[in-house]
Amino acid sequence: MTNKTHFFDSEKNVKWVIRALYICCGVLFALDFIVNRYSKHPWEWIWGFYPVYGFVGCVILVVVAKWMRKLVMRDENYYQPAESEAEQHNGGQ
Amino acid sequence: MEHLFNSVPPFVVFYITAVFAFVLEGRTRTVFMLAGIVLSALNLLGLSAGDNWQLQFMSFELTPVRVDQLSLLFGYLFHIAALIGVIYAIHVKDAVQQSMSLLYAGSALGAVFAGDLLTLFLFWEVLAVSSAFLIWARQTDTAFHAGMRYLIIQVLSGVILLAGAIFYFVQQGNLSFDYIGLNSVAGWLIFIAFGIKCAFPFVHNWLTDAYPESTPIGTVFLSAFTTKVAVYSLARGFPGTELLVYIGAVMACFPIFYAVIENDLRRVLAYSLVNQLGFMVVGIGIGTALSLNGAVAHAFTDVIFKGLLFMSMGAVLHMTGRINGSELGGLYKSMPKTTLLCIIGAASISAFPLFSGFISKSMIMTAALQEKYNGVWLILLFASAGVFHHAGIKIPYFAFFAHDSGIRTTEPPKNMLFAMFIAATLCVGLGMFPQTLYQLLPYQASYTAYDVTHVLTQLQLLCFSALAFVWLNQKGLYPPELPSVNLEFDWLYRRALPVGALVVLQRLKAVQQLVYQGGYKLYCQLGALEHNRQVSKVMVFSQSTAGMVTWLALLLTVFLLVGVV
């Protein structure tokens, strides 16, 4: 196996990609103040509505999902014993 | 037969090809299967709106084939999906999978061209049985059990549909499958049957349970047909049913939470399939020409981009034998082409401008605002950001990037790559030239996907969702991929019901013991039979029903003889 270095092996490249995302976000946010966009929803006209909604929505999504883990997460073999027993039972008949 | 036309019913060529696929093998089978699909496509192009095939069966007026714009659109779509699926599966030697996939696709065609409820029911059930084989084909215990659960629920949906059809016939005096509505018992039964197949909340678990347990090629086929037949059926029978707007909103929303914490990447895609169905169901519920066009257009684009995503994850599973996010990562190093194709699918499902999801999803969003469903629109917007988060970023990130798992493999077989390439080309092509799809849509509504506001706001939403992902990851707040099972509604019938039944059985057994003991004591206390204690002991302790019956028969005979004498 060759020890070839790949694009994301370099920290510099990863930072470069993330910086590009920051710049995109900055430009898109700024455009909200420049472009005269139309709005139909009562909240849509607010400056920065879409960026804030996207960001906050995703943070809430992840926070709630993490909290859900406490409630719903079980061992990966959780259903296995009952189902194998059922199979033995069926196999025995 | 009232009207004859040169073409045969659309499902026929698929069914015949399925038989050939079962008996042939190797290259001959591939050639036959591809030729079958091409022939079927030519046959379909020979049909035009208004071509109906009617027949009299007993006292029923049936319309096994009804052709209109709506059924034609799904007909084209299913041919594209079948072609991509068959190419993706060329390397597979299993004759059962090969033939069942065509029987399955053919049944989907039969269902969308069915002009009456009886024909629809027949294809509904063949659809269920043929697709179950694609799950069992994985040949694991888990797949077998998941397939059984899947089949039971699918057949149940068919039985409810049949009951609804019978009620419908009694009330209406015919079986024609047109607008049904919720004004009757028949309407509700048929609605529930469609709802089960469309993965409505609480009855959606057959999908997230079984699809990820299928083979790499099985899941690609499964994702294309069953749920889209249900979407078609809802669009045909229940357009403008307001209840669907709220059901769809829930469907679009709740699966994304599960998708964030799910480890099996094909199960993540199954959750996002439910999420995308939610958008379509909302579109059908709103019921305007624009929203209905949006719903069927989204079904069209979804089959292709979801197929592409399932194909890329199937390729990962095929090459590495693993599909859990916790075991993957860094695959872009050895599967760069698959990575790129997966990213195109991810961009399409996330509705990036210039990709297919953008041109269809935005129609539904616009229609929701036009009809003043402001709250539902906010939920759909949240779901749009969420789908980018879990399907757009999570899938490619954990499979191909993230931490390097050390797995070094190669690109999948060429046929798999080619199938993904076709799907990716369609994703980009439809995204760039939306009119290609718009001109095929069944209802009259003008819509322009690309304007500055649409493009800008969608890019803002998506880029800031990505920013949230980066921020959460850097802060260590993003939940790591963990090997686990997340409890869902199916816990009720996979755990609570069997355990509950076991407890009830044990209690019944205990009661039976008590009855035996009580009976024995009572028996002993009967002075008249006291002298027969030894005999009764033998009788009771044996606890055999046959023994009891024998003794009872003997007693009765004695009484009878005494009586007669």
Boltz contact constraints between the chains, C-beta under 6 A:
constraints:
  - contact:
      token1: [A, 6]
      token2: [B, 333]
      max_distance: 6.0
  - contact:
      token1: [A, 18]
      token2: [B, 470]
      max_distance: 6.0
  - contact:
      token1: [A, 21]
      token2: [B, 466]
      max_distance: 6.0
  - contact:
      token1: [A, 24]
      token2: [B, 463]
      max_distance: 6.0
  - contact:
      token1: [A, 25]
      token2: [B, 463]
      max_distance: 6.0
  - contact:
      token1: [A, 25]
      token2: [B, 467]
      max_distance: 6.0
  - contact:
      token1: [A, 28]
      token2: [B, 459]
      max_distance: 6.0
  - contact:
      token1: [A, 28]
      token2: [B, 460]
      max_distance: 6.0
  - contact:
      token1: [A, 28]
      token2: [B, 463]
      max_distance: 6.0
  - contact:
      token1: [A, 31]
      token2: [B, 456]
      max_distance: 6.0
  - contact:
      token1: [A, 35]
      token2: [B, 452]
      max_distance: 6.0
  - contact:
      token1: [A, 35]
      token2: [B, 456]
      max_distance: 6.0
  - contact:
      token1: [A, 37]
      token2: [B, 453]
      max_distance: 6.0
  - contact:
      token1: [A, 38]
      token2: [B, 453]
      max_distance: 6.0
  - contact:
      token1: [A, 40]
      token2: [B, 369]
      max_distance: 6.0
  - contact:
      token1: [A, 41]
      token2: [B, 369]
      max_distance: 6.0
  - contact:
      token1: [A, 41]
      token2: [B, 374]
      max_distance: 6.0
  - contact:
      token1: [A, 41]
      token2: [B, 377]
      max_distance: 6.0
  - contact:
      token1: [A, 50]
      token2: [B, 457]
      max_distance: 6.0
  - contact:
      token1: [A, 50]
      token2: [B, 460]
      max_distance: 6.0
  - contact:
      token1: [A, 50]
      token2: [B, 461]
      max_distance: 6.0
  - contact:
      token1: [A, 51]
      token2: [B, 460]
      max_distance: 6.0
  - contact:
      token1: [A, 51]
      token2: [B, 464]
      max_distance: 6.0
  - contact:
      token1: [A, 54]
      token2: [B, 385]
      max_distance: 6.0
  - contact:
      token1: [A, 54]
      token2: [B, 461]
      max_distance: 6.0
  - contact:
      token1: [A, 54]
      token2: [B, 464]
      max_distance: 6.0
  - contact:
      token1: [A, 54]
      token2: [B, 465]
      max_distance: 6.0
  - contact:
      token1: [A, 55]
      token2: [B, 464]
      max_distance: 6.0
  - contact:
      token1: [A, 55]
      token2: [B, 468]
      max_distance: 6.0
  - contact:
      token1: [A, 57]
      token2: [B, 382]
      max_distance: 6.0
  - contact:
      token1: [A, 57]
      token2: [B, 385]
      max_distance: 6.0
  - contact:
      token1: [A, 58]
      token2: [B, 385]
      max_distance: 6.0
  - contact:
      token1: [A, 58]
      token2: [B, 389]
      max_distance: 6.0
  - contact:
      token1: [A, 58]
      token2: [B, 465]
      max_distance: 6.0
  - contact:
      token1: [A, 58]
      token2: [B, 468]
      max_distance: 6.0
  - contact:
      token1: [A, 59]
      token2: [B, 468]
      max_distance: 6.0
  - contact:
      token1: [A, 61]
      token2: [B, 386]
      max_distance: 6.0
  - contact:
      token1: [A, 62]
      token2: [B, 472]
      max_distance: 6.0
  - contact:
      token1: [A, 65]
      token2: [B, 257]
      max_distance: 6.0
  - contact:
      token1: [A, 65]
      token2: [B, 260]
      max_distance: 6.0
  - contact:
      token1: [A, 65]
      token2: [B, 261]
      max_distance: 6.0
  - contact:
      token1: [A, 66]
      token2: [B, 479]
      max_distance: 6.0
  - contact:
      token1: [A, 68]
      token2: [B, 257]
      max_distance: 6.0
  - contact:
      token1: [A, 69]
      token2: [B, 261]
      max_distance: 6.0
  - contact:
      token1: [A, 72]
      token2: [B, 486]
      max_distance: 6.0
  - contact:
      token1: [A, 72]
      token2: [B, 487]
      max_distance: 6.0
  - contact:
      token1: [A, 73]
      token2: [B, 484]
      max_distance: 6.0
  - contact:
      token1: [A, 73]
      token2: [B, 486]
      max_distance: 6.0
  - contact:
      token1: [A, 74]
      token2: [B, 485]
      max_distance: 6.0
  - contact:
      token1: [A, 76]
      token2: [B, 483]
      max_distance: 6.0
  - contact:
      token1: [A, 76]
      token2: [B, 484]
      max_distance: 6.0
  - contact:
      token1: [A, 76]
      token2: [B, 485]
      max_distance: 6.0
  - contact:
      token1: [A, 78]
      token2: [B, 485]
      max_distance: 6.0
  - contact:
      token1: [A, 79]
      token2: [B, 494]
      max_distance: 6.0
  - contact:
      token1: [A, 82]
      token2: [B, 498]
      max_distance: 6.0
  - contact:
      token1: [A, 83]
      token2: [B, 145]
      max_distance: 6.0
